[in-house]
Amino acid sequence: MAHRRCVPYLKHFGGIGRTGQAAEFGKTLGRWPEKSVRVVLGLVNNLESNATAKNLKNLTIEHVSVDRAAKGRRRTYRAHGRIGPYLSSQTHIQMWATEKAVDVRREGKSKQVAKGKIPVGESQ
């Protein structure tokens, strides 16, 4: 959150200011989305604490997806007795982590030959 690197905006960039940090990505528009970063960091911390509670080690994040959720509908009272919508746009965030298996080295350099097959270049 120290604004060391910006996040370049590629798609929805109406009204987004320019910054020199976006030149690293070949763009001119970028921001530092602190609120979104706090939410994602909270999820990562939650994932980590769940892993320590279940005694899991060597986790890697396998999948992250963000989808739109249903809008929260409230009402706001306007002038002259009118009522307007007061909507909130929420998201569903999925994050999966799996325990990475420890690599096991193969002993020796023997090559496995399939049963019933003749090696190439040799006759019976």
MODELLER restraints for C-alpha pairs under 7 A, 6 or more apart:
rsr = mdl.restraints
at = mdl.atoms
rsr.add(forms.Gaussian(group=physical.xy_distance, feature=features.Distance(at['CA:1:A'], at['CA:34:A']), mean=6.48, stdev=0.5))
rsr.add(forms.Gaussian(group=physical.xy_distance, feature=features.Distance(at['CA:3:A'], at['CA:32:A']), mean=6.44, stdev=0.5))
rsr.add(forms.Gaussian(group=physical.xy_distance, feature=features.Distance(at['CA:5:A'], at['CA:21:A']), mean=6.29, stdev=0.5))
rsr.add(forms.Gaussian(group=physical.xy_distance, feature=features.Distance(at['CA:6:A'], at['CA:21:A']), mean=5.93, stdev=0.5))
rsr.add(forms.Gaussian(group=physical.xy_distance, feature=features.Distance(at['CA:6:A'], at['CA:22:A']), mean=6.30, stdev=0.5))
rsr.add(forms.Gaussian(group=physical.xy_distance, feature=features.Distance(at['CA:6:A'], at['CA:30:A']), mean=5.70, stdev=0.5))
rsr.add(forms.Gaussian(group=physical.xy_distance, feature=features.Distance(at['CA:6:A'], at['CA:31:A']), mean=5.41, stdev=0.5))
rsr.add(forms.Gaussian(group=physical.xy_distance, feature=features.Distance(at['CA:6:A'], at['CA:32:A']), mean=5.32, stdev=0.5))
rsr.add(forms.Gaussian(group=physical.xy_distance, feature=features.Distance(at['CA:7:A'], at['CA:30:A']), mean=5.34, stdev=0.5))
rsr.add(forms.Gaussian(group=physical.xy_distance, feature=features.Distance(at['CA:7:A'], at['CA:31:A']), mean=5.47, stdev=0.5))
rsr.add(forms.Gaussian(group=physical.xy_distance, feature=features.Distance(at['CA:7:A'], at['CA:32:A']), mean=6.01, stdev=0.5))
rsr.add(forms.Gaussian(group=physical.xy_distance, feature=features.Distance(at['CA:8:A'], at['CA:22:A']), mean=5.75, stdev=0.5))
rsr.add(forms.Gaussian(group=physical.xy_distance, feature=features.Distance(at['CA:8:A'], at['CA:27:A']), mean=6.77, stdev=0.5))
rsr.add(forms.Gaussian(group=physical.xy_distance, feature=features.Distance(at['CA:8:A'], at['CA:29:A']), mean=5.94, stdev=0.5))
rsr.add(forms.Gaussian(group=physical.xy_distance, feature=features.Distance(at['CA:8:A'], at['CA:30:A']), mean=4.23, stdev=0.5))
rsr.add(forms.Gaussian(group=physical.xy_distance, feature=features.Distance(at['CA:8:A'], at['CA:31:A']), mean=6.67, stdev=0.5))
rsr.add(forms.Gaussian(group=physical.xy_distance, feature=features.Distance(at['CA:9:A'], at['CA:29:A']), mean=5.94, stdev=0.5))
rsr.add(forms.Gaussian(group=physical.xy_distance, feature=features.Distance(at['CA:9:A'], at['CA:30:A']), mean=5.38, stdev=0.5))
rsr.add(forms.Gaussian(group=physical.xy_distance, feature=features.Distance(at['CA:16:A'], at['CA:29:A']), mean=6.37, stdev=0.5))
rsr.add(forms.Gaussian(group=physical.xy_distance, feature=features.Distance(at['CA:17:A'], at['CA:29:A']), mean=5.92, stdev=0.5))
rsr.add(forms.Gaussian(group=physical.xy_distance, feature=features.Distance(at['CA:17:A'], at['CA:30:A']), mean=6.74, stdev=0.5))
rsr.add(forms.Gaussian(group=physical.xy_distance, feature=features.Distance(at['CA:18:A'], at['CA:28:A']), mean=5.41, stdev=0.5))
rsr.add(forms.Gaussian(group=physical.xy_distance, feature=features.Distance(at['CA:18:A'], at['CA:29:A']), mean=4.43, stdev=0.5))
rsr.add(forms.Gaussian(group=physical.xy_distance, feature=features.Distance(at['CA:18:A'], at['CA:30:A']), mean=6.09, stdev=0.5))
rsr.add(forms.Gaussian(group=physical.xy_distance, feature=features.Distance(at['CA:19:A'], at['CA:28:A']), mean=6.08, stdev=0.5))
rsr.add(forms.Gaussian(group=physical.xy_distance, feature=features.Distance(at['CA:19:A'], at['CA:29:A']), mean=6.09, stdev=0.5))
rsr.add(forms.Gaussian(group=physical.xy_distance, feature=features.Distance(at['CA:19:A'], at['CA:30:A']), mean=6.07, stdev=0.5))
rsr.add(forms.Gaussian(group=physical.xy_distance, feature=features.Distance(at['CA:20:A'], at['CA:28:A']), mean=6.76, stdev=0.5))
rsr.add(forms.Gaussian(group=physical.xy_distance, feature=features.Distance(at['CA:22:A'], at['CA:28:A']), mean=5.16, stdev=0.5))
rsr.add(forms.Gaussian(group=physical.xy_distance, feature=features.Distance(at['CA:22:A'], at['CA:29:A']), mean=6.10, stdev=0.5))
rsr.add(forms.Gaussian(group=physical.xy_distance, feature=features.Distance(at['CA:22:A'], at['CA:30:A']), mean=5.64, stdev=0.5))
rsr.add(forms.Gaussian(group=physical.xy_distance, feature=features.Distance(at['CA:56:A'], at['CA:99:A']), mean=6.90, stdev=0.5))
rsr.add(forms.Gaussian(group=physical.xy_distance, feature=features.Distance(at['CA:57:A'], at['CA:99:A']), mean=6.62, stdev=0.5))
rsr.add(forms.Gaussian(group=physical.xy_distance, feature=features.Distance(at['CA:58:A'], at['CA:99:A']), mean=5.73, stdev=0.5))
rsr.add(forms.Gaussian(group=physical.xy_distance, feature=features.Distance(at['CA:58:A'], at['CA:100:A']), mean=5.81, stdev=0.5))
rsr.add(forms.Gaussian(group=physical.xy_distance, feature=features.Distance(at['CA:59:A'], at['CA:97:A']), mean=6.08, stdev=0.5))
rsr.add(forms.Gaussian(group=physical.xy_distance, feature=features.Distance(at['CA:59:A'], at['CA:98:A']), mean=5.47, stdev=0.5))
rsr.add(forms.Gaussian(group=physical.xy_distance, feature=features.Distance(at['CA:59:A'], at['CA:99:A']), mean=4.45, stdev=0.5))
rsr.add(forms.Gaussian(group=physical.xy_distance, feature=features.Distance(at['CA:59:A'], at['CA:100:A']), mean=5.86, stdev=0.5))
rsr.add(forms.Gaussian(group=physical.xy_distance, feature=features.Distance(at['CA:60:A'], at['CA:97:A']), mean=5.34, stdev=0.5))
rsr.add(forms.Gaussian(group=physical.xy_distance, feature=features.Distance(at['CA:60:A'], at['CA:98:A']), mean=5.64, stdev=0.5))
rsr.add(forms.Gaussian(group=physical.xy_distance, feature=features.Distance(at['CA:60:A'], at['CA:99:A']), mean=6.40, stdev=0.5))
rsr.add(forms.Gaussian(group=physical.xy_distance, feature=features.Distance(at['CA:60:A'], at['CA:100:A']), mean=6.53, stdev=0.5))
rsr.add(forms.Gaussian(group=physical.xy_distance, feature=features.Distance(at['CA:61:A'], at['CA:96:A']), mean=5.84, stdev=0.5))
rsr.add(forms.Gaussian(group=physical.xy_distance, feature=features.Distance(at['CA:61:A'], at['CA:97:A']), mean=4.16, stdev=0.5))
rsr.add(forms.Gaussian(group=physical.xy_distance, feature=features.Distance(at['CA:61:A'], at['CA:98:A']), mean=6.54, stdev=0.5))
rsr.add(forms.Gaussian(group=physical.xy_distance, feature=features.Distance(at['CA:62:A'], at['CA:96:A']), mean=5.61, stdev=0.5))
rsr.add(forms.Gaussian(group=physical.xy_distance, feature=features.Distance(at['CA:62:A'], at['CA:97:A']), mean=5.24, stdev=0.5))
rsr.add(forms.Gaussian(group=physical.xy_distance, feature=features.Distance(at['CA:62:A'], at['CA:98:A']), mean=6.50, stdev=0.5))
rsr.add(forms.Gaussian(group=physical.xy_distance, feature=features.Distance(at['CA:63:A'], at['CA:95:A']), mean=5.59, stdev=0.5))
rsr.add(forms.Gaussian(group=physical.xy_distance, feature=features.Distance(at['CA:63:A'], at['CA:96:A']), mean=5.11, stdev=0.5))
rsr.add(forms.Gaussian(group=physical.xy_distance, feature=features.Distance(at['CA:64:A'], at['CA:94:A']), mean=5.49, stdev=0.5))
rsr.add(forms.Gaussian(group=physical.xy_distance, feature=features.Distance(at['CA:64:A'], at['CA:95:A']), mean=4.53, stdev=0.5))
rsr.add(forms.Gaussian(group=physical.xy_distance, feature=features.Distance(at['CA:64:A'], at['CA:96:A']), mean=6.63, stdev=0.5))
rsr.add(forms.Gaussian(group=physical.xy_distance, feature=features.Distance(at['CA:65:A'], at['CA:93:A']), mean=5.80, stdev=0.5))
rsr.add(forms.Gaussian(group=physical.xy_distance, feature=features.Distance(at['CA:65:A'], at['CA:94:A']), mean=5.22, stdev=0.5))
rsr.add(forms.Gaussian(group=physical.xy_distance, feature=features.Distance(at['CA:65:A'], at['CA:95:A']), mean=6.77, stdev=0.5))
rsr.add(forms.Gaussian(group=physical.xy_distance, feature=features.Distance(at['CA:66:A'], at['CA:91:A']), mean=6.59, stdev=0.5))
rsr.add(forms.Gaussian(group=physical.xy_distance, feature=features.Distance(at['CA:66:A'], at['CA:92:A']), mean=5.71, stdev=0.5))
rsr.add(forms.Gaussian(group=physical.xy_distance, feature=features.Distance(at['CA:66:A'], at['CA:93:A']), mean=4.57, stdev=0.5))
rsr.add(forms.Gaussian(group=physical.xy_distance, feature=features.Distance(at['CA:66:A'], at['CA:94:A']), mean=6.49, stdev=0.5))
rsr.add(forms.Gaussian(group=physical.xy_distance, feature=features.Distance(at['CA:67:A'], at['CA:91:A']), mean=5.57, stdev=0.5))
rsr.add(forms.Gaussian(group=physical.xy_distance, feature=features.Distance(at['CA:67:A'], at['CA:92:A']), mean=5.17, stdev=0.5))
rsr.add(forms.Gaussian(group=physical.xy_distance, feature=features.Distance(at['CA:67:A'], at['CA:93:A']), mean=6.55, stdev=0.5))
rsr.add(forms.Gaussian(group=physical.xy_distance, feature=features.Distance(at['CA:68:A'], at['CA:90:A']), mean=6.36, stdev=0.5))
rsr.add(forms.Gaussian(group=physical.xy_distance, feature=features.Distance(at['CA:68:A'], at['CA:91:A']), mean=4.57, stdev=0.5))
rsr.add(forms.Gaussian(group=physical.xy_distance, feature=features.Distance(at['CA:68:A'], at['CA:92:A']), mean=6.21, stdev=0.5))
rsr.add(forms.Gaussian(group=physical.xy_distance, feature=features.Distance(at['CA:69:A'], at['CA:90:A']), mean=5.23, stdev=0.5))
rsr.add(forms.Gaussian(group=physical.xy_distance, feature=features.Distance(at['CA:69:A'], at['CA:91:A']), mean=4.70, stdev=0.5))
rsr.add(forms.Gaussian(group=physical.xy_distance, feature=features.Distance(at['CA:69:A'], at['CA:92:A']), mean=5.88, stdev=0.5))
rsr.add(forms.Gaussian(group=physical.xy_distance, feature=features.Distance(at['CA:70:A'], at['CA:90:A']), mean=6.79, stdev=0.5))
rsr.add(forms.Gaussian(group=physical.xy_distance, feature=features.Distance(at['CA:71:A'], at['CA:87:A']), mean=6.19, stdev=0.5))
rsr.add(forms.Gaussian(group=physical.xy_distance, feature=features.Distance(at['CA:71:A'], at['CA:88:A']), mean=5.56, stdev=0.5))
rsr.add(forms.Gaussian(group=physical.xy_distance, feature=features.Distance(at['CA:71:A'], at['CA:89:A']), mean=5.06, stdev=0.5))
rsr.add(forms.Gaussian(group=physical.xy_distance, feature=features.Distance(at['CA:71:A'], at['CA:90:A']), mean=6.32, stdev=0.5))
rsr.add(forms.Gaussian(group=physical.xy_distance, feature=features.Distance(at['CA:72:A'], at['CA:87:A']), mean=5.46, stdev=0.5))
rsr.add(forms.Gaussian(group=physical.xy_distance, feature=features.Distance(at['CA:72:A'], at['CA:88:A']), mean=4.97, stdev=0.5))
rsr.add(forms.Gaussian(group=physical.xy_distance, feature=features.Distance(at['CA:72:A'], at['CA:89:A']), mean=6.69, stdev=0.5))
rsr.add(forms.Gaussian(group=physical.xy_distance, feature=features.Distance(at['CA:73:A'], at['CA:85:A']), mean=6.94, stdev=0.5))
rsr.add(forms.Gaussian(group=physical.xy_distance, feature=features.Distance(at['CA:73:A'], at['CA:86:A']), mean=6.16, stdev=0.5))
rsr.add(forms.Gaussian(group=physical.xy_distance, feature=features.Distance(at['CA:73:A'], at['CA:87:A']), mean=4.92, stdev=0.5))
rsr.add(forms.Gaussian(group=physical.xy_distance, feature=features.Distance(at['CA:73:A'], at['CA:88:A']), mean=6.85, stdev=0.5))
rsr.add(forms.Gaussian(group=physical.xy_distance, feature=features.Distance(at['CA:74:A'], at['CA:85:A']), mean=6.19, stdev=0.5))
rsr.add(forms.Gaussian(group=physical.xy_distance, feature=features.Distance(at['CA:74:A'], at['CA:86:A']), mean=4.90, stdev=0.5))
rsr.add(forms.Gaussian(group=physical.xy_distance, feature=features.Distance(at['CA:74:A'], at['CA:87:A']), mean=6.07, stdev=0.5))
rsr.add(forms.Gaussian(group=physical.xy_distance, feature=features.Distance(at['CA:75:A'], at['CA:83:A']), mean=6.49, stdev=0.5))
rsr.add(forms.Gaussian(group=physical.xy_distance, feature=features.Distance(at['CA:75:A'], at['CA:84:A']), mean=5.74, stdev=0.5))
rsr.add(forms.Gaussian(group=physical.xy_distance, feature=features.Distance(at['CA:75:A'], at['CA:85:A']), mean=4.81, stdev=0.5))
rsr.add(forms.Gaussian(group=physical.xy_distance, feature=features.Distance(at['CA:75:A'], at['CA:86:A']), mean=4.94, stdev=0.5))
rsr.add(forms.Gaussian(group=physical.xy_distance, feature=features.Distance(at['CA:76:A'], at['CA:83:A']), mean=5.78, stdev=0.5))
rsr.add(forms.Gaussian(group=physical.xy_distance, feature=features.Distance(at['CA:76:A'], at['CA:84:A']), mean=5.24, stdev=0.5))
rsr.add(forms.Gaussian(group=physical.xy_distance, feature=features.Distance(at['CA:76:A'], at['CA:85:A']), mean=6.07, stdev=0.5))
rsr.add(forms.Gaussian(group=physical.xy_distance, feature=features.Distance(at['CA:76:A'], at['CA:86:A']), mean=5.75, stdev=0.5))
rsr.add(forms.Gaussian(group=physical.xy_distance, feature=features.Distance(at['CA:77:A'], at['CA:83:A']), mean=4.67, stdev=0.5))
rsr.add(forms.Gaussian(group=physical.xy_distance, feature=features.Distance(at['CA:77:A'], at['CA:84:A']), mean=6.27, stdev=0.5))
rsr.add(forms.Gaussian(group=physical.xy_distance, feature=features.Distance(at['CA:78:A'], at['CA:84:A']), mean=6.56, stdev=0.5))
